[in-house]
Amino acid sequence: MVSKKLKDNIHGAGLWAEYGHPQDDYIAAVRDDLESNCYVISFHKGRMPAFNSKTIATLEELETEMRKVQPDMRKWKQPEC
């Protein structure tokens, strides 16, 4: 079962979380890709373009990948405008 946080926030701006050592400045971001009808998790160093990404078919698989990066779903945040 997919978490309410993911269901409520994946569409639009998506979610992001810091991971690794705090001073490393690594960020993972998730979003839906409406053109391909899938989801994307991308990995960034600070505000740099993604150095890696994965395309994922279902929300269940996306949540599994998100929890590998940052297990605490409370730490996944919405981007600020």
C-alpha distance (Angstrom), angle and dihedral (degrees) to the residues before:
residue distance angle dihedral
M1 . . .
V2 3.81 . .
S3 3.81 118.9 .
K4 3.79 118.8 -106.3
K5 3.82 90.1 -123.3
L6 3.80 91.9 59.0
K7 3.82 94.5 43.7
D8 3.81 92.0 49.1
N9 3.82 97.5 45.2
I10 3.80 111.0 31.0
H11 3.80 94.7 86.9
G12 3.77 115.7 76.6
A13 3.80 116.6 5.4
G14 3.83 95.2 4.1
L15 3.80 125.2 -155.2
W16 3.80 137.7 -68.9
A17 3.80 137.9 -165.6
E18 3.79 138.1 -174.6
Y19 3.80 116.5 -121.7
G20 3.78 139.6 179.9
H21 3.79 121.5 28.0
P22 3.84 111.0 -10.4
Q23 3.82 93.9 -122.0
D24 3.83 91.6 51.9
D25 3.82 91.1 74.5
Y26 3.83 95.5 -145.5
I27 3.80 117.0 161.8
A28 3.80 132.6 -172.6
A29 3.79 119.3 -158.8
V30 3.80 130.2 -169.0
R31 3.79 129.7 -161.8
D32 3.76 141.3 154.7
D33 3.80 119.7 -103.3
L34 3.79 104.6 -146.3
E35 3.81 94.0 -175.0
S36 3.81 93.1 57.5
N37 3.82 95.8 31.1
C38 3.82 92.0 -127.2
Y39 3.80 141.9 94.5
V40 3.79 130.9 -103.0
I41 3.78 131.6 -152.0
S42 3.81 112.9 -166.9
F43 3.79 130.6 -171.5
H44 3.81 123.3 -142.2
K45 3.79 139.9 179.3
G46 3.80 102.5 -136.8
R47 3.79 111.9 -51.7
M48 3.80 93.4 -25.1
P49 3.82 121.1 120.8
A50 3.79 115.2 -86.1
F51 3.80 116.0 -74.4
N52 3.82 91.5 -165.2
S53 3.80 139.5 7.5
K54 3.79 141.2 179.4
T55 3.78 129.0 -148.3
I56 3.79 113.4 -141.5
A57 3.81 128.8 -167.5
T58 3.83 104.2 -151.8
L59 3.79 139.3 31.6
E60 3.80 90.0 -121.6
E61 3.81 91.4 57.0
L62 3.81 90.4 44.4
E63 3.80 92.3 54.1
T64 3.82 90.1 49.2
E65 3.83 90.1 53.6
M66 3.81 91.8 44.8
R67 3.80 91.1 53.4
K68 3.82 90.0 51.7
V69 3.82 88.1 58.9
Q70 3.83 99.1 37.0
P71 3.83 114.5 2.5
D72 3.81 94.7 -167.4
M73 3.81 105.7 80.5
R74 3.83 88.9 -164.1
K75 3.81 88.0 70.7
W76 3.81 92.5 59.2
K77 3.83 105.6 96.0
Q78 3.77 139.0 -170.1
P79 3.81 115.3 -112.6
E80 3.79 114.9 -102.6
C81 3.78 115.9 -120.5
